């Protein structure tokens, strides 16, 4: 698995759209800032076929420190829940199936090559 940075996305989008990288970066950063701002206000963001971002409150609870076993108070906090959209889910599953199929195919090819080499000896 590879990590893709914002800089790499900016470069790709600038290349695809024909705009300067600085303009693409400004648009992407503005988009991300707006997502953060809306989630901070408690709003739900829905992008059809991509997914839904939704703020979710987690209640105050008492947890346990795994090292000492002491009880620890964990205050209420808000996190963000992301639910994958239909199209994204479908494409990810197809890509995963293709990757596992290619890996299985490569393993089968390697096995056949080993058997062929063993017969030739």
C-alpha positions as CSV (number, residue, x, y, z in Angstrom):
1,X,0.0,0.0,0.0
2,X,1.3,3.4,-0.9
3,X,0.7,6.8,0.8
4,X,-0.4,9.6,-1.4
5,X,0.2,13.1,-0.1
6,X,-1.7,16.3,-0.8
7,X,1.2,17.6,-2.8
8,X,0.9,14.6,-5.2
9,X,-2.8,15.1,-5.5
10,X,-2.2,18.8,-6.3
11,X,0.2,17.8,-9.0
12,X,-2.1,15.2,-10.6
13,X,-5.1,17.6,-10.6
14,X,-3.1,20.5,-12.0
15,X,-1.8,18.2,-14.8
16,X,-5.3,16.8,-15.6
17,X,-7.1,20.2,-15.5
18,X,-4.3,22.3,-17.0
19,X,-4.2,24.8,-14.2
20,X,-1.2,26.0,-12.2
21,X,-0.3,23.9,-9.2
22,X,-0.7,26.9,-6.9
23,X,-4.3,27.4,-8.1
24,X,-5.1,23.7,-7.7
25,X,-3.6,23.7,-4.2
26,X,-5.7,26.7,-3.2
27,X,-8.9,25.1,-4.4
28,X,-8.1,21.7,-2.7
29,X,-7.1,23.5,0.6
30,X,-10.3,25.6,0.5
31,X,-12.3,22.5,0.0
32,X,-10.7,20.7,2.9
33,X,-11.1,23.8,5.1
34,X,-14.8,23.9,4.3
35,X,-15.2,20.3,5.2
36,X,-13.5,20.9,8.6
37,X,-15.5,24.0,9.2
38,X,-18.9,22.3,8.5
39,X,-18.0,19.3,10.6
40,X,-17.0,21.6,13.5
41,X,-20.4,23.2,13.3
42,X,-22.0,19.8,13.6
43,X,-23.2,19.5,10.0
44,X,-23.3,16.3,8.0
45,X,-21.6,16.3,4.6
46,X,-22.8,14.1,1.9
47,X,-21.0,13.6,-1.4
48,X,-23.1,11.3,-3.6
49,X,-21.2,8.0,-4.6
50,X,-18.2,9.1,-2.6
51,X,-19.4,9.0,1.0
52,X,-20.8,10.8,4.0
53,X,-18.9,12.6,6.7
54,X,-20.8,12.9,10.0
55,X,-19.8,14.2,13.4
56,X,-20.4,11.7,16.1
57,X,-20.4,12.4,19.9
58,X,-18.9,9.8,22.2
59,X,-20.1,9.9,25.7
60,X,-18.1,10.4,28.9
61,X,-16.8,7.0,30.1
62,X,-14.5,5.4,32.6
63,X,-11.6,3.4,31.0
64,X,-8.7,1.4,32.3
65,X,-5.0,2.1,31.9
66,X,-3.6,-1.1,30.4
67,X,-0.2,-0.7,32.2
68,X,-1.4,0.0,35.7
69,X,-4.9,-1.2,35.7
70,X,-6.1,2.2,37.2
71,X,-9.4,3.6,36.2
72,X,-9.2,6.7,34.0
73,X,-11.9,9.3,33.3
74,X,-12.3,9.8,29.5
75,X,-14.2,13.0,28.8
76,X,-16.9,13.3,26.1
77,X,-15.5,14.0,22.7
78,X,-16.7,14.4,19.1
79,X,-15.2,12.4,16.3
80,X,-16.0,12.1,12.6
81,X,-17.6,9.0,11.1
82,X,-17.2,8.3,7.4
83,X,-19.5,6.0,5.5
84,X,-18.2,4.9,2.1
85,X,-20.5,5.7,-0.8
86,X,-21.9,3.2,-3.3
87,X,-19.6,4.0,-6.2
88,X,-16.4,4.2,-4.1
89,X,-17.2,0.9,-2.4
90,X,-17.8,-0.8,-5.8
91,X,-14.5,0.5,-7.3
92,X,-12.5,-0.4,-4.2
93,X,-13.9,-4.0,-4.2
94,X,-13.2,-4.3,-7.9
95,X,-9.6,-3.1,-7.4
96,X,-9.1,-5.4,-4.4
97,X,-10.4,-8.4,-6.4
98,X,-8.1,-7.5,-9.4
99,X,-5.1,-7.1,-7.0
100,X,-5.8,-10.4,-5.3
101,X,-6.4,-12.1,-8.6
102,X,-3.2,-10.7,-10.0
103,X,-1.3,-11.8,-6.9
104,X,-2.8,-15.2,-7.2
105,X,-2.0,-15.4,-10.9
106,X,1.6,-14.4,-10.2
107,X,1.8,-17.0,-7.5
108,X,0.4,-19.6,-9.9
109,X,2.8,-18.6,-12.6
110,X,5.7,-18.9,-10.2
111,X,4.6,-22.3,-9.1
112,X,4.3,-23.5,-12.8
113,X,7.8,-22.1,-13.4
114,X,9.2,-24.0,-10.4
115,X,7.5,-27.2,-11.6
116,X,8.8,-26.7,-15.1
117,X,12.3,-26.2,-13.8
118,X,12.1,-29.2,-11.6
119,X,11.0,-31.4,-14.5
120,X,13.8,-30.1,-16.7
121,X,16.5,-31.1,-14.2
